[in-house]
Amino acid sequence: MVNLNQLRAFYFVAKYDSYTIAAQKLFITQPAVTAQIKLFENFYDITLFNRKGRSLFLSHIGKLLFEKAEKIFALENDIEKMLTQIKEMDRGLLTIGCTKAYAKHIMPSIVSVFHRAYPNIRIILEEGSSMAMINSLREFKNEIIVVAQMEVKDPRIQFVPFSQEEIVVIMAVGHPLSRKNEITFHDIENEPIILKGTGSGTRKRVVQLYSSNKAAPNVFMESNNTEFIINLVERGEGISFLVKPSVEQKVNEKKIVMHRLKDIRLSLDVSLGFSKNNPPSPAASAFYEVIKRSFIEESSQNKIGSIMAKILAGQRFKE
């Protein structure tokens, strides 16, 4: 294996045509530079320099080696520059896993806040169920995840709640229950349900709701595609439970109807998840700090509320 210290000594002497300047650039003594090059020549049984008086000339082998060494140390400079930029947040990559609903309704505003603070950090966003994203964290595919907090007993993962989103019941405009001012669990107990798929935090809360009322949901279909669920509900194929931000536009357009259950509050804690055992990258640390400053510390009396409410409040303030 090539000794890089010896190669570096050769490269600097060849670049500056001087042992003295090379020693100054490398912060070592001139005899040390001479010794490094001598060891290199002896090991490979080659001659790198020819002398004529006080002048140095590269040998044929020296010229070939200098071309290769120049590429190596140019690449080394690029690597050092890249690492410095990453450290100083002038460059970087952040991989985030997020549920599909949050990717559409929550992440754009979060990413906008982060991008304004760190415009040179590139983000790769992966979407999936909460459990799929938790598994992506375990498998080091994503560095940070934004999910509905699950009861995951894994000492390697830490969750930090930063928002709480309400789960509402949705139904078609012409559904008999849509005209009621308020509905109870008994009203929807036997209704066909389009349920979020396995691994969804919303699904878990809905199953708990039915179980606590000693009932079983009448599941018509399962899907983790929020838009697909909303479309089926709009067609009158059944009711569903979804987080409020994901349905508000359709409700405002009068395509579907949204209800809360009387005397029952359904909600999900939206949390940042990250690995406890692996030090976060500078980009990941910065992302956490943006979330902390923008959406956690600004909550009144440290209470966690809806991130969408905070975002909308901020927009109204700017207007």
C-alpha positions in Angstrom: 0.0 0.0 0.0 1.3 3.4 -1.0 2.5 5.5 2.0 0.5 8.7 1.6 2.9 10.7 3.8 5.8 9.8 1.5 3.7 10.5 -1.6 2.6 13.9 -0.2 6.2 14.8 0.4 7.1 14.0 -3.2 4.0 15.8 -4.5 4.9 19.1 -2.7 8.5 19.0 -3.7 7.5 18.4 -7.3 4.8 21.1 -7.2 7.1 23.8 -5.8 10.4 22.6 -7.2 11.9 23.0 -3.8 12.5 20.9 -0.7 12.5 24.0 1.4 9.1 25.2 0.3 7.7 21.7 0.6 8.9 21.5 4.2 7.2 24.8 5.0 3.9 23.8 3.4 4.0 20.5 5.3 5.1 22.0 8.6 8.0 19.6 8.9 11.8 20.0 8.5 13.6 19.8 5.2 15.6 16.7 6.3 12.3 15.0 7.1 11.0 15.7 3.5 14.3 14.4 2.1 14.0 11.2 4.2 10.4 10.6 3.2 11.2 10.8 -0.5 14.3 8.6 -0.1 12.2 5.9 1.7 9.7 6.1 -1.1 12.3 5.7 -3.8 14.1 2.9 -2.0 10.9 0.9 -1.4 9.9 1.0 -5.1 13.5 1.0 -6.4 12.8 4.1 -8.5 14.3 7.6 -9.0 11.8 10.5 -8.8 14.1 13.5 -9.3 17.1 14.4 -11.4 19.4 17.2 -10.4 21.3 19.7 -12.5 23.1 22.0 -10.3 20.6 23.4 -7.9 17.7 22.7 -10.1 15.3 19.8 -9.7 13.8 17.9 -12.7 11.2 15.1 -12.5 12.3 11.8 -13.9 10.0 10.1 -16.4 8.6 8.0 -13.5 8.3 11.1 -11.4 6.2 12.8 -14.1 3.8 9.9 -14.3 3.6 9.7 -10.5 3.0 13.5 -10.2 0.0 13.3 -12.5 -1.6 10.6 -10.3 -0.7 12.4 -7.1 -2.1 15.6 -8.3 -5.5 13.9 -8.8 -5.3 12.2 -5.4 -4.6 15.4 -3.5 -7.1 17.5 -5.5 -9.7 14.9 -4.4 -8.5 15.1 -0.9 -9.0 18.9 -1.0 -12.5 18.4 -2.4 -13.3 16.0 0.5 -11.9 18.4 3.1 -14.0 21.2 1.6 -17.1 19.1 1.5 -16.7 18.1 5.1 -16.1 21.7 6.2 -19.2 22.7 4.3 -21.2 20.0 6.0 -19.9 21.0 9.4 -20.7 24.6 8.7 -24.2 23.7 7.2 -23.2 25.0 3.8 -23.8 21.6 2.3 -25.4 18.3 3.4 -28.0 15.7 2.9 -30.9 14.8 5.3 -33.1 11.7 4.9 -36.5 12.0 6.5 -39.2 9.3 6.8 -42.8 10.5 7.1 -46.3 9.2 7.0 -48.2 10.0 3.8 -50.7 12.3 5.4 -48.1 14.3 7.2 -45.9 14.4 4.1 -48.7 16.2 2.3 -50.2 18.4 5.0 -47.5 19.0 7.6 -44.0 18.6 6.1 -44.2 21.3 3.4 -44.4 24.0 6.1 -41.7 22.4 8.2 -39.4 22.0 5.3 -40.0 25.6 4.2 -39.0 26.9 7.7 -35.9 24.6 7.6 -35.0 25.6 4.0 -35.0 29.3 4.8 -32.6 28.7 7.6 -30.4 26.2 5.7 -30.9 26.6 1.9 -28.0 24.4 0.9 -29.1 21.2 2.7 -30.7 18.7 0.4 -33.7 16.7 1.8 -34.8 13.3 0.7 -38.3 12.5 2.0 -39.6 8.9 2.1 -43.3 8.2 2.7 -45.0 5.2 4.4 -47.0 4.1 7.4 -45.8 5.0 10.9 -44.5 1.5 11.5 -42.7 1.3 8.1 -41.0 4.6 8.9 -40.0 3.4 12.3 -38.5 0.3 10.7 -36.6 2.6 8.2 -35.0 4.3 11.2 -33.9 0.9 12.6 -32.4 0.0 9.3 -30.6 3.4 9.0 -32.5 4.3 5.8 -33.7 7.5 7.3 -32.0 9.6 10.0 -35.2 11.3 11.3 -38.8 10.3 11.0 -42.0 12.2 11.5 -44.8 9.8 12.5 -47.8 9.2 14.8 -46.2 8.0 18.0 -46.6 4.3 18.4 -46.1 2.2 21.5 -42.7 0.9 20.3 -40.5 -0.6 23.0 -37.1 -0.1 21.4 -34.3 1.4 23.5 -32.5 2.4 20.3 -35.3 4.9 19.3 -36.3 8.1 21.0 -39.6 10.0 20.2 -40.1 13.7 20.8 -43.8 14.8 20.5 -44.2 18.2 18.9 -47.7 18.3 17.6 -51.1 16.7 18.4 -53.5 16.2 15.5 -57.2 15.5 15.9 -58.8 12.4 14.4 -62.3 13.0 12.9 -65.0 10.9 11.4 -65.7 11.6 7.7 -68.7 10.6 5.6 -70.3 11.4 2.3 -72.4 14.5 2.0 -75.6 12.5 1.5 -74.9 10.1 4.4 -77.9 10.0 6.9 -75.6 10.9 9.7 -74.2 13.9 7.9 -77.2 16.0 8.7 -76.9 15.4 12.5 -75.5 18.2 14.6 -73.5 15.6 16.7 -73.0 11.9 16.5 -72.2 9.3 19.1 -70.1 6.1 18.9 -73.4 4.2 18.9 -74.4 6.0 15.7 -71.4 4.7 13.7 -70.8 1.4 15.5 -72.1 -0.8 12.7 -71.2 1.5 9.7 -68.9 0.1 7.1 -65.5 1.6 7.6 -62.6 2.2 5.2 -59.7 1.7 7.7 -56.1 2.9 7.5 -53.7 0.0 6.9 -51.6 -2.0 9.3 -48.8 0.1 10.9 -50.9 3.3 10.9 -51.2 5.3 14.1 -54.7 6.3 13.2 -55.7 2.7 12.7 -54.4 1.9 16.2 -56.5 4.6 17.8 -59.7 3.5 15.9 -59.2 -0.1 16.9 -58.7 1.0 20.5 -61.9 3.1 20.3 -64.0 0.1 19.2 -62.3 -2.2 21.7 -63.0 0.2 24.6 -66.7 0.2 23.6 -66.7 -3.6 23.4 -67.3 -3.6 19.7 -65.5 -4.5 16.5 -65.2 -2.3 13.4 -67.2 -3.3 10.4 -64.2 -3.0 8.0 -65.2 -2.7 4.4 -61.6 -2.0 3.1 -58.1 -1.1 4.3 -55.7 1.3 2.7 -52.8 3.5 3.7 -53.6 5.9 0.8 -55.4 8.9 2.3 -56.6 10.3 -1.0 -58.0 6.9 -2.0 -59.9 6.6 1.3 -61.3 10.1 1.0 -62.5 9.3 -2.6 -64.2 6.2 -1.4 -65.9 8.1 1.4 -67.0 10.8 -1.1 -68.6 8.0 -3.2 -70.6 6.8 -0.2 -68.8 3.5 0.2 -68.4 3.9 3.9 -67.1 6.2 6.7 -63.5 6.6 7.8 -61.3 8.1 10.5 -58.5 10.5 9.4 -56.5 13.3 10.9 -58.3 16.6 10.5 -55.7 18.4 8.4 -55.9 15.7 5.7 -59.6 16.2 5.1 -60.2 19.9 5.7 -59.9 20.9 2.1 -62.5 18.4 0.9 -64.8 19.5 3.8 -64.4 23.1 2.8 -65.2 22.2 -0.8 -68.4 20.4 0.6 -67.3 17.1 -1.0 -67.4 15.3 2.4 -68.7 15.9 5.9 -66.6 15.9 9.0 -67.8 15.0 12.5 -66.4 14.7 16.0 -67.8 11.9 18.2 -69.8 13.3 21.2 -67.8 13.1 24.5 -64.9 11.3 22.8 -61.7 13.0 21.8 -59.5 11.1 19.3 -56.0 12.5 18.6 -52.5 11.4 17.6 -49.2 12.7 18.9 -47.0 13.6 16.0 -43.4 12.9 17.0 -39.9 13.2 15.8 -38.2 9.9 16.0 -34.4 9.4 15.9 -31.8 6.9 16.9 -30.4 7.2 20.4 -27.2 5.3 19.6 -26.0 7.1 16.5 -24.8 10.7 16.8 -27.0 12.9 14.5 -25.5 14.6 11.5 -25.2 18.4 11.6 -28.2 18.5 9.2 -30.3 16.3 11.5 -29.4 18.3 14.6 -30.3 21.5 12.8 -33.6 20.0 11.7 -34.5 19.1 15.3 -33.5 22.6 16.4 -35.8 24.2 13.8 -38.7 22.0 15.0 -37.9 22.8 18.6 -37.8 26.6 18.0 -40.7 26.9 15.6 -43.2 24.4 16.9 -42.3 23.2 20.4 -41.0 26.2 22.3 -43.6 28.5 20.8 -46.5 26.5 22.3 -48.1 28.4 25.1 -47.3 27.0 28.5 -45.3 24.2 26.8 -48.6 22.5 25.7 -48.5 20.6 22.5 -51.1 21.6 20.1 -51.9 21.2 16.4 -49.0 22.1 14.2 -51.4 23.1 11.5 -53.0 25.6 13.9 -49.6 27.1 14.6 -48.8 27.3 10.9 -52.1 28.9 10.0 -51.7 31.3 13.0 -48.2 32.3 11.7 -49.6 32.9 8.2 -52.3 35.1 9.6 -49.8 37.1 11.6 -47.7 37.7 8.5 -50.7 38.9 6.6 
